[in-house]
């Protein structure tokens, strides 16, 4: 083979090979060497086999993965890929061959294998597709429909969309494009940062892929060939954010058991056979668990399989999602992006994209600009997007063709930040506009943007979402005295001091700011009291759904993320809101002065094997609605599990002036020099340089 592996000063792999398939093999092999444990965890998650080595805590996910048919869908999609696009199928196979070639060596370096007794397994040609499905199956947030169902049933139909917001289970991103007319170089810049649940090792991998056909730097998803999300080929660069589109549906199914043990489901044509079989989930330290897997004409049954009564029919919920219906996942786009030379090439490639649905920005060295949505959104009744719909009503079927995808012209600059904008016709709930509006304002302040100055946008900690709570804080001290209004007594001196500090605060969530810490403490007290209000009594009981959906169904986080709305337009009377804010000011005023924001707002990454040394994780600036988005759950924890999983600036004038960073490092191996060497950069909001001159890279031997 002609494969050469180089590393830059941060350990980022730069790969060269004679052709794209050999290069895909090299990408798979180097990823397996650097991230063996991570790859195997992701393979097992996709297969629903994590409980076999991580224990019973993983049973909820494994059951969902089995019942949603992730691996079977991946097999179907790969079979169709082989029929329709054999070159891409061969390219994916080459990547998998590389993973299998490097796994044993990578596992020897990763202590987690010995700790859990896990032996590295074997990847199948469809495994990358299964990993992709597993990673993104919850991206469209279909469990929000379960929440709306509970709100309507318990609180009332009029409150169904009360909690609409970028909720605790979704993932967002920032992205922006500055046209050449507004940069110092005269060439475009593409920049941004995906907000994901932070995992260690990180969910993104910096890499360079070079062969005679192309030479691309970008940020890959470990386990997936190519660079689907963020890349720079030299002549063209692209980036994506989550479009917040709605493209998955939940159907209320009527099921019945036949005398022979089979299952039927009631649909628009009456009772029809449903596919049913059992699977066994192995559990480390416990007994195996047998789960039944049922699939109707709508899709796999994910809720209610175990609720079958002794006699008669019962109700359940099925999931319908595009790859399961179409047998397509869009992997043909991945090699096409690597070959792209212009935005027209990127545009044409993305016509084949399926899931998840993304907003895309791209620019090229010829002045071409692109702003569009990519993905598959089914056309169906609006009720499908809001709630669980009856499987037996043909009005809720999908149309044969998907929805047309919006696009827009770019004038000066363009922003994508999950807000209701370009993708509005395709979704129901979007992120609040704060990040998008703030980035737009920052970009509008200069016409001389450079890669270096662009990083200041990444670091911005202004918190616009604080405005409504601060307005309520201001009201708490207006015209209030026992004589004037016994129901609204004057604030104590301590609470008045808290109020005065908050009203003088600059609204920046800087890690070292004690005023930001004070605001967070008052906000937490308000959220707890609102959630405890009698208006929400009906929502306090846990929803009767599997545990894997709990992040979308807990009242506390829902109140926390919808606080802006609930302060002015919820079921809690305005007088009670004012009382709650006063009580929160009194509570904080009477307690110990809150510490600086970064003391409590610390990183809390997910790890398959949690690290006993929790104190190692640093404090963070930013907040949920800041451009520097670092999400916690106000009222319950200041710890941040979601933040920028990578940051990047692609320079179309000179690729060597581009920059990138991930939260930890290029290596997933504890003790490796590049395991967490980028963390200090990431914390400071700085980027590592993109080095593309081979003479400044170190060639790896062997």
Phi, psi and omega per residue, in radians:
X1 nan 2.735 -3.099
X2 -1.703 0.166 -2.979
X3 -1.136 2.334 2.998
X4 -2.202 2.378 3.119
X5 -2.034 2.145 3.056
X6 -2.038 2.777 3.065
X7 -2.277 2.553 3.004
X8 -1.615 -3.005 -3.059
X9 -1.124 -0.294 -3.132
X10 -1.804 0.170 3.121
X11 1.366 0.140 -3.131
X12 -1.210 2.256 -3.123
X13 -1.317 2.321 3.006
X14 -2.042 2.052 -2.967
X15 -1.972 2.418 3.038
X16 -2.219 2.480 3.101
X17 -2.709 2.999 -3.017
X18 -1.376 -0.428 -3.102
X19 -2.708 2.919 -3.068
X20 -1.033 -0.652 -3.124
X21 -1.195 -0.725 3.103
X22 -1.137 -0.628 3.113
X23 -1.175 -0.675 3.071
X24 -1.094 -0.712 3.061
X25 -1.022 -0.779 -3.141
X26 -1.097 -0.707 3.122
X27 -1.104 -0.761 3.107
X28 -1.095 -0.736 -3.086
X29 -1.207 -0.779 -3.110
X30 -1.194 -0.580 3.088
X31 -1.160 -0.710 3.110
X32 -1.134 -0.644 3.116
X33 -1.212 -0.678 -3.085
X34 -1.482 -0.506 -2.961
X35 -2.363 0.671 -3.039
X36 -0.990 -0.831 -3.117
X37 -1.081 -0.804 3.129
X38 -1.049 -0.789 -3.140
X39 -1.058 -0.764 -3.108
X40 -1.225 -0.611 3.042
X41 -1.077 -0.760 -3.129
X42 -1.167 -0.674 3.095
X43 -1.091 -0.777 -3.139
X44 -1.187 -0.627 3.085
X45 -1.092 -0.743 3.138
X46 -1.126 -0.586 -3.116
X47 -1.501 -0.218 -3.058
X48 1.270 0.704 -3.108
X49 -2.203 0.371 -3.087
X50 -1.267 -0.522 -3.137
X51 -1.099 -0.386 -3.107
X52 -1.117 -0.402 3.120
X53 -2.277 -0.245 3.100
X54 -1.837 -0.175 3.034
X55 1.739 -3.118 -2.982
X56 -1.121 -0.366 3.132
X57 -1.065 -0.372 -3.104
X58 -1.621 0.041 -3.085
X59 -1.059 -0.643 -3.126
X60 -1.052 -0.847 3.122
X61 -1.151 -0.803 -3.102
X62 -1.021 -0.703 3.126
X63 -1.122 -0.771 3.113
X64 -1.098 -0.764 -3.134
X65 -1.052 -0.718 3.115
X66 -1.166 -0.857 -3.032
X67 -1.241 -0.458 3.092
X68 -1.483 -0.041 3.015
X69 1.106 0.776 -3.088
X70 -1.096 -0.876 -3.082
X71 -1.222 -0.651 3.120
X72 -1.135 -0.667 3.081
X73 -1.124 -0.722 3.107
X74 -1.074 -0.733 3.098
X75 -1.056 -0.808 3.128
X76 -1.031 -0.789 -3.117
X77 -1.134 -0.666 3.133
X78 -1.221 -0.681 3.095
X79 -1.053 -0.727 3.104
X80 -1.179 -0.668 3.094
X81 -1.043 -0.735 3.106
X82 -1.082 -0.666 -3.136
X83 -1.256 -0.748 -2.979
X84 -1.629 -0.446 -3.007
X85 -2.611 1.245 -3.070
X86 -1.017 -0.690 3.126
X87 -1.050 -0.716 3.115
X88 -1.188 -0.676 3.095
X89 -1.052 -0.718 3.108
X90 -1.148 -0.641 3.119
X91 -1.133 -0.756 3.082
X92 -1.118 -0.733 3.092
X93 -1.021 -0.700 -3.140
X94 -1.096 -0.722 3.090
X95 -1.059 -0.807 -3.137
X96 -1.092 -0.700 3.080
X97 -1.045 -0.678 3.107
X98 -1.160 -0.722 3.076
X99 -1.024 -0.847 -3.118
X100 -1.113 -0.559 3.125
X101 -1.224 -0.558 -3.049
X102 -1.734 -0.187 -3.003
X103 -1.101 -0.772 -3.078
X104 -1.069 -0.772 3.118
X105 -1.141 -0.750 3.127
X106 -1.105 -0.669 -3.127
X107 -1.161 -0.563 3.107
X108 -1.136 -0.498 -3.131
X109 -1.479 -0.329 -3.005
X110 -1.738 1.972 -3.057
X111 -1.179 -0.306 -3.097
X112 -1.101 -0.524 3.135
X113 -1.100 -0.813 3.126
X114 -1.173 -0.638 -3.100
X115 -1.120 -0.622 -3.112
X116 -1.746 -0.171 -3.067
X117 1.333 0.265 -3.125
X118 -1.434 2.305 3.023
X119 -1.731 2.444 3.123
X120 -1.052 2.371 -3.110
X121 -1.691 -2.741 -3.106
X122 -2.141 2.284 3.080
X123 -1.449 2.448 3.055
X124 -1.720 2.841 -3.133
X125 -0.990 -0.497 -3.120
X126 -1.539 -0.101 -3.051
X127 -1.031 -0.758 3.099
X128 -1.017 -0.608 3.121
X129 -1.199 -0.644 3.099
X130 -1.168 -0.710 3.094
X131 -1.081 -0.728 3.113
X132 -1.077 -0.794 3.114
X133 -1.080 -0.780 -3.138
X134 -1.062 -0.722 -3.117
X135 -1.160 -0.554 -2.957
X136 -2.042 0.037 -3.077
X137 -1.070 -0.499 -3.139
X138 -1.744 0.090 -3.067
X139 -1.121 -0.614 -3.118
X140 -1.396 -0.048 3.014
X141 1.153 0.615 -3.131
X142 -1.005 -0.439 3.077
X143 -1.069 -0.313 3.062
X144 -1.049 -0.513 3.098
X145 -1.164 -0.582 3.053
X146 -1.124 -0.723 3.129
X147 -1.108 -0.794 3.126
X148 -1.065 -0.657 3.110
X149 -1.045 -0.764 3.140
X150 -1.197 -0.691 3.114
X151 -1.085 -0.800 -3.136
X152 -1.102 -0.732 -3.071
X153 -1.259 -0.669 -3.012
X154 -1.694 -0.625 -3.041
X155 -1.794 -0.534 -3.132
X156 2.254 2.540 -3.098
X157 -0.973 -0.607 -3.061
X158 -1.146 -0.275 -3.095
X159 -1.825 0.233 -3.025
X160 -0.969 -0.713 -3.079
X161 -1.820 0.317 -3.104
X162 -1.015 -0.716 -3.018
X163 -1.632 0.240 -3.079
X164 -1.004 2.117 -3.136
X165 -3.050 3.030 3.036
X166 -1.275 1.597 -2.918
X167 -1.342 3.140 -2.995
X168 -1.194 -0.317 -3.090
X169 -1.726 -0.023 -3.067
X170 -1.726 2.949 3.122
X171 -2.226 2.387 -3.128
X172 -2.153 -2.955 -3.135
X173 -2.880 2.816 2.876
X174 -1.897 2.564 2.992
X175 -2.756 2.544 3.094
X176 -2.672 2.720 3.121
X177 -2.232 2.284 3.056
X178 -1.982 2.058 -3.129
X179 -1.180 2.793 -3.075
X180 -1.017 -0.479 3.140
X181 -1.160 -0.250 -3.113
X182 -2.071 0.326 3.085
X183 -2.057 2.768 -3.140
X184 -1.189 -0.522 -3.070
X185 -1.516 -0.325 -3.033
X186 1.505 0.004 3.078
X187 -1.998 2.719 -3.029
X188 -1.259 2.753 2.989
X189 -2.135 2.436 3.033
X190 -2.145 2.230 -3.035
X191 -2.567 2.920 3.061
X192 2.761 -2.951 3.131
X193 -2.795 2.184 3.068
X194 -1.369 2.334 3.095
X195 -1.715 2.030 -3.123
X196 -2.353 2.892 2.937
X197 -1.091 2.212 -3.062
X198 -1.347 2.202 3.103
X199 -2.086 2.659 3.052
X200 -2.162 2.018 0.001
X201 -1.087 2.853 -3.056
X202 -1.210 2.722 -3.095
X203 -1.379 -0.116 3.101
X204 -2.152 2.692 -3.054
X205 -2.358 2.086 3.044
X206 -1.281 2.418 -3.096
X207 -2.819 2.750 3.021
X208 -2.201 2.377 -3.103
X209 -2.176 2.004 -3.063
X210 -2.282 2.292 3.010
X211 -2.641 3.072 -3.123
X212 -1.001 -0.439 -3.098
X213 -1.412 -0.442 -3.105
X214 -2.947 2.880 3.099
X215 -2.524 1.805 -2.947
X216 -2.200 2.349 2.942
X217 -1.869 2.609 3.123
X218 3.105 -2.972 -3.053
X219 -2.100 1.987 -3.043
X220 -1.725 2.867 2.957
X221 -1.717 2.047 -3.123
X222 -0.961 2.250 -3.092
X223 1.782 -0.138 -3.100
X224 -2.141 2.225 3.126
X225 -1.228 2.694 3.074
X226 1.374 -2.801 -3.046
X227 -2.404 1.407 -3.008
X228 -1.264 -0.481 -2.970
X229 -1.802 -0.792 -2.995
X230 -2.461 2.118 -3.129
X231 -2.726 2.766 3.134
X232 -2.443 1.906 -3.116
X233 -1.530 -0.049 -2.998
X234 1.857 -1.184 3.108
X235 -1.354 -0.389 -3.092
X236 -2.552 2.582 3.101
X237 -2.370 2.628 -3.123
X238 -2.494 2.838 3.093
X239 -2.755 2.784 -3.099
X240 -2.326 2.819 2.852
X241 -2.370 2.882 3.075
X242 -1.178 2.195 -3.117
X243 -1.304 -0.189 -3.067
X244 1.052 0.496 3.121
X245 -1.309 2.782 3.082
X246 -1.898 1.952 -3.072
X247 -2.403 0.259 3.084
X248 -2.236 2.429 -3.089
X249 -2.127 2.643 3.044
X250 -1.980 2.287 -3.127
X251 -2.039 2.368 3.017
X252 -1.425 2.033 -3.064
X253 -1.793 2.531 2.902
X254 -1.851 2.120 -3.092
X255 -2.050 2.671 3.002
X256 -2.554 2.556 -3.137
X257 -1.573 2.348 3.095
X258 -1.569 2.777 3.139
X259 -0.983 -0.539 -3.128
X260 -1.461 0.085 3.125
X261 1.679 -0.205 3.111
X262 -1.234 3.066 -3.093
X263 -2.259 2.472 2.996
X264 -2.095 2.654 3.103
X265 -2.180 2.495 -3.100
X266 -1.636 2.002 -3.133
X267 -2.138 -2.905 -3.117
X268 -1.010 -0.439 -3.127
X269 -1.779 0.291 -3.126
X270 1.613 -2.757 -3.117
X271 -1.305 2.235 3.116
X272 -2.341 2.668 -3.135
X273 -1.085 2.464 3.002
X274 -1.958 2.515 3.082
X275 -1.285 2.372 -3.133
X276 -2.560 2.384 3.028
X277 -2.724 2.982 3.102
X278 -1.970 2.642 3.057
X279 -2.328 2.633 -3.116
X280 -1.913 2.212 3.107
X281 -1.785 2.064 3.083
X282 -1.340 2.507 -3.078
X283 -2.258 2.106 3.100
X284 -1.088 2.209 3.125
X285 1.305 0.192 -3.124
X286 -2.579 3.132 3.137
X287 -1.393 2.580 3.057
X288 -1.050 2.644 3.138
X289 -2.072 2.210 3.111
X290 -1.663 2.211 3.112
X291 -2.088 2.483 3.047
X292 -1.581 2.407 3.127
X293 -2.012 2.110 -3.098
X294 -2.156 2.427 3.082
X295 -2.362 2.223 3.107
X296 -1.716 -3.075 3.092
X297 -1.147 -0.343 3.084
X298 -1.405 -0.774 -3.103
X299 2.865 -3.013 -3.128
X300 -1.175 2.467 3.091
X301 -1.478 2.068 -3.041
X302 -1.926 -0.229 -3.126
X303 -2.386 2.353 3.022
X304 1.617 0.067 3.113
X305 -1.056 -0.660 -3.058
X306 -1.544 0.105 -3.072
X307 -1.670 0.196 -3.071
X308 -1.052 2.217 3.067
X309 -1.333 2.984 -3.125
X310 -1.110 -0.594 3.124
X311 -2.395 2.874 3.058
X312 1.238 -3.086 -3.084
X313 -1.489 2.909 3.072
X314 -2.507 2.930 -3.114
X315 -1.851 2.601 3.136
X316 -2.607 -3.118 -3.127
X317 -2.262 2.274 3.097
X318 -1.927 2.760 -3.120
X319 -2.002 2.261 3.062
X320 -2.027 2.123 -3.135
X321 -2.394 2.590 -2.922
X322 -0.937 -0.859 -3.104
X323 -1.044 -0.568 3.113
X324 -1.184 -0.570 -3.104
X325 -1.433 -0.757 -2.992
X326 -1.663 -0.334 -3.030
X327 1.227 0.366 -3.131
X328 -2.237 2.514 3.101
X329 -2.172 -0.244 3.088
X330 1.600 0.295 -3.091
X331 -1.151 -0.337 3.066
X332 -1.079 -0.346 3.105
X333 -1.185 -0.562 -2.979
X334 -1.080 -0.920 3.095
X335 -1.186 -0.500 3.117
X336 -1.141 -0.649 3.095
X337 -1.112 -0.689 3.140
X338 -1.093 -0.544 -3.124
X339 -1.496 -0.108 -3.016
X340 -1.111 2.443 3.073
X341 -2.099 -0.325 -3.118
X342 -2.415 2.927 3.074
X343 -1.138 -0.480 3.073
X344 -1.108 -0.650 3.081
X345 -1.143 -0.766 3.114
X346 -1.087 -0.782 -3.132
X347 -1.028 -0.848 -3.124
X348 -1.110 -0.705 3.139
X349 -1.075 -0.755 -3.025
X350 -1.257 -0.187 3.043
X351 -1.072 -0.360 -3.141
X352 -1.661 0.085 -3.071
X353 -1.303 2.580 -3.117
X354 -2.088 -1.155 -2.986
X355 -2.533 2.427 -0.041
X356 -1.338 2.954 3.123
X357 -1.468 2.204 -3.018
X358 -2.182 2.674 2.850
X359 -1.617 2.356 -3.034
X360 -2.112 2.411 2.934
X361 -2.117 2.455 3.107
X362 -2.626 2.681 3.097
X363 -2.566 2.655 3.098
X364 -2.264 3.022 -3.062
X365 -1.317 -0.161 3.097
X366 -1.621 0.082 3.139
X367 1.630 0.057 3.120
X368 -1.252 2.475 -3.135
X369 -2.326 2.562 -3.103
X370 -2.444 2.350 3.061
X371 -2.505 1.871 -3.043
X372 -2.662 2.956 2.982
X373 -1.783 2.505 3.102
X374 -2.280 2.379 3.101
X375 2.453 -3.124 -3.066
X376 -1.986 1.996 3.085
X377 -2.083 2.022 -3.109
X378 -1.200 2.611 3.034
X379 -1.613 2.172 3.135
X380 -2.829 3.124 -3.124
X381 -1.037 2.507 -3.107
X382 -1.058 -0.526 -3.138
X383 -1.029 -0.528 3.101
X384 -1.013 -0.589 -3.084
X385 -1.378 -0.260 -3.043
X386 -1.779 -0.713 -2.923
X387 -2.484 3.136 2.913
X388 -1.268 2.311 -3.084
X389 -2.019 2.693 -3.085
X390 -1.241 2.247 -3.106
X391 -1.141 -0.449 -3.036
X392 -1.502 -0.051 -3.134
X393 -1.704 1.995 -3.091
X394 -1.134 -0.231 3.115
X395 -1.111 -0.300 -3.081
X396 -1.774 0.217 3.052
X397 -1.213 2.814 3.047
X398 -1.552 2.492 3.019
X399 -1.216 2.822 -3.080
X400 -1.164 -0.602 -3.078
X401 -1.926 2.507 3.121
X402 -1.270 2.991 3.140
X403 -1.200 2.559 3.012
X404 -1.128 2.612 -3.030
X405 -1.811 2.190 -3.095
X406 -1.173 2.714 3.011
X407 -2.582 2.870 -3.089
X408 -2.573 2.679 3.015
X409 -1.322 2.622 3.086
X410 -1.819 2.171 3.107
X411 -2.136 1.797 3.129
X412 1.437 -1.089 3.059
X413 -2.714 2.856 3.105
X414 -2.435 2.563 -3.088
X415 -2.219 2.459 2.987
X416 -2.315 2.125 -3.088
X417 -2.609 0.658 3.025
X418 1.186 0.153 -3.131
X419 -1.448 2.956 3.105
X420 -1.238 1.800 -3.099
X421 -2.638 -2.008 -3.070
X422 -0.975 -0.710 -3.056
X423 -1.575 0.139 -3.051
X424 -0.903 -0.681 -3.126
X425 -1.176 -0.198 -3.008
X426 -1.815 -0.054 -3.035
X427 -2.424 -3.132 -3.141
X428 -2.068 -0.908 -3.131
X429 -1.959 2.354 3.131
X430 -2.263 2.943 3.055
X431 -1.169 2.650 3.000
X432 -0.972 2.736 -3.036
X433 -1.314 -0.030 -2.922
X434 -1.007 -0.879 -3.092
X435 -1.114 -0.772 -3.125
X436 -1.081 -0.781 -3.122
X437 -1.141 -0.726 -3.114
X438 -1.159 -0.778 3.127
X439 -1.096 -0.740 3.118
X440 -1.025 -0.742 3.139
X441 -1.164 -0.739 3.130
X442 -1.099 -0.771 -3.118
X443 -1.169 -0.552 -3.140
X444 -1.261 -0.158 -3.069
X445 -1.481 -0.076 -3.105
X446 -2.564 2.676 3.003
X447 -2.133 0.317 -3.089
X448 -2.250 0.759 -3.076
X449 -1.187 2.466 3.060
X450 -2.225 2.893 3.054
X451 -0.990 -0.619 -3.095
X452 -1.237 -0.798 -3.114
X453 -1.246 -0.422 -3.132
X454 -1.111 -0.521 -3.127
X455 -1.118 -0.372 3.094
X456 -1.126 -0.509 3.092
X457 -1.154 -0.759 3.088
X458 -0.936 -0.622 -2.978
X459 -1.535 -0.037 -2.977
X460 -1.155 2.255 -3.057
X461 -1.982 0.190 3.086
X462 -1.053 2.383 -3.049
X463 -2.034 1.459 -3.104
X464 -1.098 -0.477 -3.073
X465 -1.209 -0.162 3.107
X466 -1.297 -0.241 -2.952
X467 -1.017 -0.782 -3.062
X468 -1.206 -0.679 3.092
X469 -1.178 -0.681 3.104
X470 -1.128 -0.601 3.070
X471 -1.129 -0.686 3.089
X472 -1.179 -0.627 3.074
X473 -1.114 -0.711 3.119
X474 -1.086 -0.729 3.135
X475 -1.102 -0.494 -3.052
X476 -1.113 -0.320 -3.121
X477 -1.958 0.151 -3.059
X478 -1.631 2.119 2.986
X479 0.943 0.647 -3.113
X480 -1.949 2.048 3.013
X481 -2.613 2.677 3.139
X482 -0.967 -0.614 -3.114
X483 -1.226 -0.730 -3.079
X484 -1.302 -0.651 -3.078
X485 -2.691 1.669 -3.133
X486 -1.025 -0.496 -3.128
X487 -1.311 -0.261 -3.122
X488 -2.294 1.321 -3.070
X489 -1.148 2.769 3.123
X490 -1.120 2.654 3.089
X491 -1.232 2.600 3.022
X492 -1.191 2.825 3.091
X493 -0.968 -0.697 -3.121
X494 -1.154 -0.759 3.124
X495 -1.180 -0.635 3.088
X496 -1.097 -0.655 3.115
X497 -1.139 -0.711 3.071
X498 -1.063 -0.805 3.125
X499 -1.013 -0.832 -3.096
X500 -1.084 -0.713 3.115
X501 -1.103 -0.751 -3.117
X502 -1.136 -0.683 -3.115
X503 -1.263 -0.321 3.077
X504 -1.661 -0.120 -3.074
X505 -1.151 2.542 -3.111
X506 -1.457 0.042 3.052
X507 1.259 0.288 3.129
X508 -1.716 2.289 -3.125
X509 -1.625 1.028 3.110
X510 -1.335 2.534 -3.076
X511 -1.031 -0.613 -3.071
X512 -1.561 0.047 -3.049
X513 -1.469 2.076 3.047
X514 -1.319 -0.440 3.058
X515 -1.188 -0.679 3.054
X516 -1.108 -0.687 3.072
X517 -1.102 -0.659 3.097
X518 -1.132 -0.807 3.103
X519 -1.012 -0.795 -3.115
X520 -1.077 -0.659 3.140
X521 -1.163 -0.754 3.110
X522 -1.154 -0.771 3.117
X523 -1.018 -0.776 -3.139
X524 -1.049 -0.745 -3.139
X525 -1.151 -0.659 3.104
X526 -1.147 -0.792 -3.118
X527 -1.061 -0.795 -3.129
X528 -1.061 -0.731 -3.121
X529 -1.236 -0.687 3.082
X530 -1.075 -0.793 -3.126
X531 -1.100 -0.498 -3.132
X532 -1.507 -0.063 -3.093
X533 -1.160 2.581 -3.088
X534 -1.064 -0.385 3.131
X535 -1.074 -0.450 -3.104
X536 -1.838 0.225 -3.093
X537 -0.937 -0.698 -3.076
X538 -1.178 -0.349 -3.101
X539 -1.674 0.026 -3.004
X540 -1.335 -0.535 3.129
X541 -1.212 2.437 3.120
X542 -1.017 2.457 3.115
X543 -1.229 2.580 -3.039
X544 -1.445 0.994 -3.112
X545 -2.247 2.832 -3.123
X546 -0.983 2.650 -3.041
X547 -1.052 -0.498 -3.097
X548 -1.069 -0.375 -3.135
X549 -1.670 0.012 -3.052
X550 -1.011 -0.617 3.127
X551 -0.987 -0.463 3.132
X552 -1.560 -0.194 -2.915
X553 -2.022 -0.016 -3.125
X554 -1.457 2.314 -3.098
X555 -1.083 -0.784 -3.062
X556 -0.954 -0.980 3.102
X557 -1.062 -0.610 3.105
X558 -1.086 -0.739 3.092
X559 -1.141 -0.733 -3.108
X560 -1.041 -0.802 -3.067
X561 -1.394 -0.331 3.106
X562 -1.787 0.298 -3.014
X563 -0.963 -0.758 -3.119
X564 -0.963 -0.775 3.142
X565 -1.208 -0.783 -3.042
X566 -1.165 -0.423 3.108
X567 -1.207 -0.423 -3.020
X568 -2.212 -0.282 -2.990
X569 -2.504 0.424 -3.104
X570 -1.783 -3.036 -3.135
X571 -1.325 -0.189 3.112
X572 -1.370 2.119 -3.108
X573 -0.997 2.594 -3.088
X574 -0.987 -0.686 3.136
X575 -1.109 -0.649 3.108
X576 -1.219 -0.627 3.080
X577 -1.067 -0.813 3.135
X578 -1.081 -0.716 3.102
X579 -1.090 -0.759 3.139
X580 -1.056 -0.739 3.136
X581 -1.135 -0.733 3.104
X582 -1.088 -0.761 3.131
X583 -1.087 -0.646 3.113
X584 -1.147 -0.725 3.098
X585 -1.097 -0.726 3.119
X586 -1.124 -0.746 -3.131
X587 -1.056 -0.821 -3.103
X588 -1.221 -0.673 3.125
X589 -1.117 -0.558 -3.096
X590 -1.449 -0.273 -3.079
X591 -1.642 -3.048 3.048
X592 -1.119 2.482 3.123
X593 -1.009 2.246 -3.134
X594 -1.034 2.549 3.115
X595 -1.308 3.017 3.028
X596 -0.994 2.621 -3.030
X597 -0.939 -0.734 -3.085
X598 -1.217 -0.223 3.111
X599 -1.232 -0.694 3.129
X600 -1.751 -0.470 -3.099
X601 -1.534 1.344 -3.057
X602 -1.903 2.711 3.128
X603 -1.106 2.435 3.114
X604 -2.403 1.284 -3.078
X605 -1.254 2.620 3.034
X606 -1.410 2.380 3.040
X607 -2.360 2.403 3.122
X608 -1.008 -0.657 3.023
X609 -2.042 1.753 -3.078
X610 -0.997 2.491 3.115
X611 -1.449 2.298 -3.116
X612 -1.142 -0.438 -3.088
X613 -1.554 1.362 -3.113
X614 -1.182 -0.460 -3.074
X615 -1.169 -0.224 -3.106
X616 -1.220 -0.369 -3.000
X617 -1.397 2.303 -2.974
X618 -1.435 2.886 3.030
X619 -1.341 2.701 -3.061
X620 -2.244 2.643 2.877
X621 -1.604 3.121 3.100
X622 1.538 3.125 -3.125
X623 -2.875 3.099 -3.003
X624 -0.943 -0.781 -3.046
X625 -1.794 0.154 3.001
X626 -1.376 2.753 2.977
X627 -1.019 -0.765 2.962
X628 -1.332 1.450 -2.960
X629 -1.510 1.976 3.131
X630 -2.330 1.711 -2.940
X631 -1.498 2.356 2.957
X632 -2.110 -2.935 3.061
X633 -2.124 1.541 -3.083
X634 -0.907 2.392 -3.114
X635 1.669 -0.366 -3.120
X636 -2.167 -0.744 3.070
X637 -2.730 2.509 3.013
X638 -1.561 -0.145 -3.133
X639 -1.098 2.508 -3.042
X640 -1.910 1.990 3.100
X641 -1.725 -0.160 -3.109
X642 -2.294 2.332 -3.099
X643 -2.877 -2.840 3.134
X644 -1.271 1.988 3.114
X645 -1.411 -0.145 3.026
X646 -2.986 2.790 2.952
X647 -2.384 2.638 -3.067
X648 -2.704 2.660 2.905
X649 -2.367 2.057 3.081
X650 -1.744 2.100 -3.140
X651 -1.731 2.119 3.127
X652 -1.476 -0.141 3.071
X653 -1.457 -0.668 -3.082
X654 -2.715 1.879 -3.060
X655 -1.053 -0.473 3.139
X656 -1.236 -0.218 3.053
X657 -1.626 0.056 3.049
X658 -1.277 2.889 3.121
X659 -2.563 2.780 3.139
X660 -2.742 2.771 3.080
X661 -2.783 2.628 2.997
X662 -2.168 2.833 -3.039
X663 -1.102 -0.497 -3.022
X664 -2.093 -1.395 -3.124
X665 -3.062 -3.127 -3.096
X666 -1.289 -0.450 -3.065
X667 -1.800 2.482 3.032
X668 -1.691 0.184 -3.040
X669 -1.707 2.044 3.085
X670 -0.985 2.365 3.140
X671 1.595 -0.296 3.077
X672 -1.168 2.487 3.140
X673 -0.993 -0.427 -3.098
X674 -1.886 0.407 3.128
X675 -1.232 -0.789 -3.119
X676 -2.444 0.494 -3.053
X677 -1.291 -0.258 3.106
X678 -1.587 -0.119 -3.106
X679 -1.013 -0.783 3.102
X680 -1.049 -0.708 3.081
X681 -1.053 -0.840 -3.103
X682 -1.041 -0.736 -3.138
X683 -1.130 -0.608 3.139
X684 -1.444 -0.108 -3.094
X685 1.302 0.467 3.122
X686 -1.800 2.873 -3.136
X687 -2.059 2.551 2.977
X688 -1.400 2.546 -3.129
X689 -1.239 2.571 2.987
X690 -1.546 1.958 -3.128
X691 -1.781 2.131 -3.124
X692 -2.057 -0.155 3.097
X693 -1.332 2.002 -3.045
X694 -1.005 -0.499 -3.089
X695 -1.230 -0.288 3.103
X696 -1.730 0.167 3.097
X697 -1.890 2.755 -3.123
X698 -1.809 2.167 -3.131
X699 -1.357 2.333 3.134
X700 -1.493 2.320 -3.127
X701 -1.539 2.582 3.069
X702 1.560 nan nan
